[in-house]
Amino acid sequence: MEIAIVGPKLSISYIEDVIEENDFGCKFYVYTYEKLDEILEIYEKCKGKVDGMFFSGELGFIYINQKIEDLAIPCKFIAYDTNHVFAVILDFILEYPHIPLNRVYIDFLVPLNNYYGIKEFIKEKHLPICNESNSLSHEDMLNLGKFLWENDKIDMMLTRSISNINNIKESGVPFIPILPTEKMISDAIKTALMEIRVTKTKTDSSIICLVEPVYESEVNINQREYTEVTMYKALVDIKKELNININISQLTGRFELLYYDNEEELNLKNTKYIIDNLKRLDEFDFNLGVGISSSLDESRYLAETALNEAIAYGVNDGFAAYENGDVSGPLSQGSLLTYNIINTRVEKFAKDNSVNVTNMARIVGIYHQNKDEIINSSKLSEWLNITPRSCNRIIQQLLKHQLIEEISIEENKGKGRPALNYKFIQANMDSVFASSRI
């Protein structure tokens, strides 16, 4: 197999070092560029010559996908994941304890990559400043950094734009370059090669499953290694038991399962089987996310989204995410709840009323699955995996905005206060949450 490595000269040097130290079983050609439009010339040179193109970062990868609608060559890039980003943030906090995290601008956290999930885990008042424009151009990212610095909004900028270092220096904005580790580059190359091989042999592969072990706050290296080995063996055993054609790859802090067929319903049943069997082992806790799309790159992004939903829900379960913004789960249950996470009206209502966006999306999902559903704090607690007390606070907001109304139903009388039951006011629900997607 022959692969083109593409990127700015400085970024490429780090990849070349990894290629020299490892045997990936293929031949590499190196192409460098100074301006993005040179990527199109490189692409034309590579057509018919290489089996795939591997970009040093997101910028070049996004550029070529925007400029060429139907790529004749599979293209991949070095991808960070949530673990990598949190490692960067933790290193910064330890190295610069005098700089508050909310006065740090991280230029590669954008809506396009879902901010790598950090908004799910860091309180809003502590969040670093992100690039909300969704632009990954060097100029736009630097201009935002300059604006924030000149208006005393930040004390530091973290950047992955290695090829733009000279311009950042000239701007006067204090910055720290974030370089990919050797393991990150190696993992990315291995994953890209595997996907390119799959793409060449079977183009309809579109389901990726991420399985991530959950560790206690204090875990030593031996415990971590034991968990990873145990989980890998469990996944291999499950693959053998099911007799299914999947590829299992160990990435940094997680495992990736790539399904070789496109039978979505069958694979979700297999995923439920995986969850049930990992639970039975009782050796570790885990979260699982499934991405389903017409392309492998989109499937990986969706799997990351689904994994974040699983993390927000709890442990030892999984969710599936689709191209249209729908999410289904928890996958361990027989009856799945499907809800949409890109409805801007749901997001606005949730933020305006201090309700968790995911919880609000799930409630709207409950409504769409059965508009006559009777709800109460106990039922919501099961669906949302939060306490009945928290559910009561959400119910009060729904009542306040006349989205639900209290109803009386006959129940067996017993000790204690009877549960309050509610039904959706359909006209108001349809009006407030009519689909409006980003």
C-alpha positions in Angstrom: 0.0 0.0 0.0 1.2 3.5 -0.9 0.2 6.6 1.2 0.7 10.3 0.7 1.6 12.3 3.8 0.4 15.9 3.4 0.9 19.0 5.6 3.0 22.1 6.3 6.7 21.4 6.5 7.0 21.8 10.2 4.1 19.6 11.0 5.3 16.9 8.6 8.7 16.6 10.3 7.0 15.1 13.4 5.2 12.5 11.3 8.4 11.6 9.4 10.1 10.9 12.7 7.3 8.4 13.7 7.4 6.8 10.2 11.2 6.2 10.5 10.8 4.6 14.0 7.9 2.3 13.1 7.1 -0.3 10.4 3.6 0.3 9.1 3.9 -2.1 6.2 3.5 0.4 3.5 5.3 3.0 1.4 5.0 6.7 2.2 5.3 9.8 0.0 5.7 13.2 1.6 4.1 16.4 0.2 4.4 19.8 1.9 2.5 23.0 1.3 2.7 26.6 2.3 -0.8 27.7 1.2 -3.9 25.7 1.4 -4.7 26.0 -2.3 -1.5 24.0 -3.0 -3.3 20.9 -1.6 -5.4 20.7 -4.8 -2.2 20.4 -6.9 -0.9 17.7 -4.5 -4.2 15.9 -4.8 -3.9 15.8 -8.6 -0.4 14.4 -8.4 -1.5 11.7 -6.0 -4.5 10.5 -8.0 -3.8 7.1 -9.5 -0.5 6.9 -7.6 -1.4 6.4 -4.0 -4.0 4.4 -2.1 -4.8 7.2 0.4 -3.8 10.7 1.7 -3.0 11.3 5.3 -3.1 14.9 6.5 -1.1 16.3 9.5 -4.2 18.0 10.8 -7.9 19.0 10.4 -7.3 22.1 8.4 -6.0 20.4 5.3 -8.4 17.6 5.6 -11.4 19.9 5.8 -10.1 22.1 3.0 -9.9 19.2 0.5 -13.3 17.9 1.5 -14.8 21.3 0.9 -13.1 21.8 -2.4 -13.6 18.4 -3.9 -17.1 16.8 -3.6 -16.3 13.2 -4.7 -12.7 12.4 -3.6 -11.1 9.7 -5.7 -8.7 8.9 -2.9 -9.5 8.1 0.8 -8.3 10.9 3.0 -7.6 10.8 6.8 -5.9 13.1 9.4 -4.3 13.0 12.8 -7.3 13.2 15.1 -7.2 14.3 18.8 -9.8 12.8 21.1 -11.3 13.8 24.4 -8.5 12.1 26.4 -5.8 13.9 24.5 -7.5 17.3 25.0 -8.0 16.7 28.7 -4.4 15.7 29.0 -3.4 19.0 27.4 -5.6 20.9 29.8 -4.3 19.1 32.9 -0.7 19.6 31.9 -1.4 23.3 31.5 -3.1 23.6 34.9 -0.2 21.9 36.6 2.4 23.9 34.7 0.7 27.3 35.0 -1.4 27.2 38.2 -1.5 31.0 38.3 -3.5 31.3 35.1 -7.2 30.6 35.4 -8.5 28.1 32.8 -11.3 30.6 31.8 -8.6 33.0 30.7 -7.1 30.6 28.2 -8.0 30.5 24.5 -7.8 27.1 22.9 -8.1 27.7 19.2 -8.9 24.1 18.1 -12.0 23.7 20.2 -14.8 24.4 17.8 -18.4 23.3 17.3 -17.3 21.2 14.3 -15.5 18.8 16.7 -18.0 19.3 19.5 -15.3 21.0 21.6 -14.0 17.5 22.1 -16.6 17.0 24.7 -15.1 19.3 27.4 -18.3 21.3 27.9 -19.9 18.1 29.3 -17.3 17.9 32.1 -16.0 21.4 33.0 -18.3 23.9 34.7 -19.2 26.8 32.5 -17.5 29.3 34.8 -14.2 27.4 34.4 -14.4 26.7 30.7 -11.5 27.9 28.5 -12.5 30.2 25.6 -13.3 28.3 22.5 -13.4 29.2 18.8 -17.2 29.5 18.5 -17.0 30.5 14.8 -16.3 27.0 13.7 -13.5 28.3 11.5 -10.2 26.4 11.3 -8.4 28.9 9.1 -5.1 30.1 10.6 -6.0 33.7 10.0 -9.4 33.5 11.7 -8.1 31.6 14.7 -5.2 34.1 15.2 -7.5 37.2 14.7 -9.7 35.9 17.5 -6.7 35.3 19.7 -5.4 38.9 19.0 -8.9 40.4 19.8 -9.1 38.5 23.1 -5.6 39.5 24.1 -5.9 43.1 23.2 -9.2 43.3 25.1 -7.7 41.7 28.2 -9.9 38.5 27.9 -7.0 36.0 28.0 -3.6 35.4 29.4 -2.6 32.5 27.2 -3.4 30.9 23.8 -3.0 27.1 23.2 -2.6 26.4 19.5 -2.1 23.4 17.2 -1.4 25.6 14.3 2.3 24.8 14.2 2.8 26.1 10.7 1.4 29.5 11.8 3.9 29.9 14.7 5.8 32.8 13.2 2.6 34.8 12.7 1.5 34.1 16.2 4.8 35.3 17.6 4.6 38.5 15.6 1.1 39.1 17.0 2.4 39.4 20.5 -0.1 37.0 21.9 1.5 34.7 24.5 1.0 31.1 23.3 1.9 27.5 23.9 2.2 25.2 20.8 0.4 21.8 21.3 2.3 19.1 19.5 0.9 15.6 18.9 2.7 12.8 20.8 4.5 10.0 19.0 1.8 7.6 20.2 -1.0 9.9 18.9 0.6 10.0 15.4 1.3 6.2 15.4 -2.3 5.4 16.5 -3.7 7.8 13.9 -1.6 6.2 11.1 -2.6 2.7 12.1 -6.3 3.6 12.2 -6.1 5.5 8.9 -4.3 2.6 7.2 -6.9 0.1 8.5 -9.8 2.3 7.2 -8.2 2.8 3.8 -7.8 -1.0 3.5 -11.5 -1.4 4.4 -12.5 1.4 2.0 -10.6 -0.3 -0.9 -12.2 -3.7 -0.3 -15.7 -2.7 0.9 -17.0 0.8 0.5 -20.2 0.4 2.5 -18.6 0.1 5.9 -20.2 2.7 8.0 -20.5 1.6 11.6 -17.9 2.4 14.3 -18.2 1.5 18.0 -16.0 3.1 20.6 -15.6 1.3 24.0 -13.9 3.3 26.7 -13.0 1.9 30.2 -13.9 4.1 33.2 -11.2 4.5 35.8 -11.4 5.6 39.4 -9.8 9.0 40.2 -6.6 7.3 41.4 -5.5 4.4 39.3 -1.9 3.2 38.9 -0.3 2.0 35.6 -0.6 -1.7 36.5 -4.3 -1.4 37.1 -4.8 0.5 33.9 -2.8 -2.1 31.9 -4.8 -4.9 33.5 -8.1 -3.3 32.6 -7.1 -2.7 29.0 -5.8 -6.3 28.6 -8.9 -7.7 30.2 -11.2 -5.6 28.1 -9.4 -6.4 24.9 -9.6 -10.2 25.6 -13.3 -9.8 26.4 -14.0 -8.0 23.1 -12.0 -10.7 21.1 -14.0 -13.4 22.9 -17.3 -11.7 22.1 -16.3 -11.3 18.5 -15.5 -15.1 18.4 -18.8 -16.0 20.1 -20.9 -13.8 17.7 -18.8 -14.9 14.7 -19.0 -11.4 13.3 -16.6 -9.6 10.9 -15.2 -6.7 12.9 -11.8 -5.1 13.4 -10.8 -4.3 16.9 -8.1 -1.6 17.4 -6.6 -0.4 20.6 -6.3 3.4 20.6 -5.3 5.7 23.4 -7.5 4.9 26.4 -10.2 3.2 24.4 -11.0 0.5 21.8 -12.5 1.0 18.4 -14.6 -1.7 16.7 -15.2 -1.3 12.9 -18.0 -3.3 11.4 -17.3 -4.6 7.9 -21.0 -5.0 6.9 -23.7 -2.4 6.7 -26.6 -4.2 8.4 -27.4 -1.6 11.0 -30.1 -3.4 12.9 -28.0 -6.5 13.2 -25.0 -4.5 14.4 -27.0 -2.7 17.1 -28.2 -6.1 18.4 -24.5 -7.2 18.5 -23.7 -4.0 20.4 -26.3 -4.8 23.0 -24.8 -8.2 23.3 -21.3 -6.6 23.8 -22.7 -4.3 26.5 -24.5 -7.2 28.3 -21.4 -9.4 28.3 -19.0 -6.6 29.4 -21.4 -5.9 32.3 -21.4 -9.6 33.3 -17.6 -9.6 33.6 -17.9 -7.2 36.5 -14.1 -6.4 36.1 -14.4 -2.8 35.1 -16.9 0.0 34.2 -17.1 1.3 30.7 -19.0 3.6 28.3 -19.8 2.8 24.7 -20.7 4.9 21.6 -21.8 3.8 18.1 -21.6 6.1 15.1 -23.7 5.2 12.0 -23.0 7.1 8.7 -22.4 6.7 5.1 -18.7 7.5 5.6 -16.1 6.2 8.0 -14.9 9.7 9.0 -18.4 10.8 9.9 -19.0 7.5 11.7 -16.0 8.1 13.9 -17.2 11.7 14.7 -20.7 10.3 15.5 -19.3 7.5 17.6 -17.5 10.2 19.7 -20.8 12.1 20.0 -22.6 8.9 21.1 -19.8 8.1 23.6 -20.2 11.6 25.2 -24.0 10.9 25.5 -23.1 7.6 27.3 -20.7 9.3 29.6 -23.3 11.9 30.5 -25.9 9.2 31.1 -23.8 7.0 33.5 -21.6 3.9 33.2 -21.9 0.5 31.6 -24.2 1.4 28.8 -24.1 2.9 25.3 -25.7 5.2 22.8 -25.8 5.3 19.0 -25.7 8.6 16.9 -26.8 9.1 13.3 -26.1 11.6 10.6 -29.4 13.5 11.0 -28.6 14.4 14.6 -30.7 11.6 16.2 -29.3 9.7 19.2 -30.7 6.4 20.5 -30.2 4.7 23.8 -29.4 3.4 26.3 -28.6 0.4 24.0 -28.8 -2.1 26.8 -32.6 -1.6 27.0 -35.0 -3.4 24.8 -37.0 -0.3 24.0 -34.7 2.6 22.8 -35.4 6.3 23.3 -34.5 8.3 20.2 -34.0 12.0 20.5 -32.3 14.8 18.4 -29.3 16.7 19.7 -29.1 19.4 17.0 -32.6 21.0 17.5 -31.7 24.6 18.3 -35.1 25.3 19.8 -34.5 22.5 22.4 -31.1 23.9 23.1 -32.4 27.5 23.6 -35.2 26.4 25.8 -32.9 24.3 28.0 -30.4 27.1 28.4 -33.0 29.8 29.1 -34.5 27.6 31.8 -31.4 26.1 33.3 -32.2 22.6 32.2 -29.5 20.2 30.9 -29.7 20.2 27.1 -29.4 16.5 26.8 -32.2 15.9 29.4 -34.4 18.3 27.5 -33.7 16.6 24.2 -34.6 13.3 25.8 -37.9 14.6 27.1 -38.8 16.0 23.6 -37.8 12.5 22.3 -40.2 10.9 24.7 -42.9 13.2 23.4 -42.2 12.4 19.7 -42.2 8.6 20.4 -45.6 8.8 22.2 -47.4 12.1 22.3 -49.9 10.6 24.8 -47.2 9.5 27.2 -48.0 10.0 30.9 -45.0 11.2 32.8 -44.0 11.8 36.4 -40.8 12.3 38.3 -40.3 8.6 38.8 -40.6 7.8 35.1 -38.4 10.7 34.1 -35.8 9.6 36.6 -35.6 6.2 34.8 -35.4 7.7 31.4 -32.9 10.5 32.2 -30.9 8.6 34.9 -31.1 11.5 37.3 -32.8 11.8 40.7 -36.6 12.3 41.0 -35.9 15.6 42.8 -34.0 16.9 39.8 -36.9 15.6 37.6 -39.3 17.6 39.7 -37.4 20.8 39.0 -37.6 20.1 35.2 -41.3 19.4 35.5 -41.9 22.8 37.2 -40.3 24.5 34.2 -42.5 22.5 31.8 -45.5 23.5 33.8 -44.4 27.1 33.9 -44.3 27.2 30.1 -47.5 25.2 29.7 -45.9 22.3 27.9 -47.5 19.7 30.3 -50.5 19.7 32.5 -51.4 17.7 35.6 -53.9 14.9 35.2 -55.7 12.6 37.6 -55.5 8.8 37.1 -56.8 6.1 39.2 -54.1 4.4 41.3 -54.1 1.9 44.1 -54.2 3.8 47.3 -51.3 3.1 49.6 -49.1 4.7 52.1 -47.4 8.0 51.3 -48.3 10.8 49.0 -49.6 9.7 45.5 -47.4 10.5 42.5 -48.3 13.5 40.5 -48.9 12.6 36.8 -48.7 14.8 33.7 -49.5 14.7 30.0 -48.0 16.7 27.2 -49.9 19.7 25.8 -49.4 18.7 22.2 -50.1 22.1 20.5 -47.6 23.9 22.7 -44.9 21.1 22.4 -45.2 21.2 18.6 -45.0 25.0 18.6 -42.0 25.4 20.9 -39.9 22.4 19.7 -40.7 22.3 16.0 -37.6 20.9 14.3 -35.0 23.6 13.8 -31.6 22.1 13.1 -28.1 23.7 12.9 
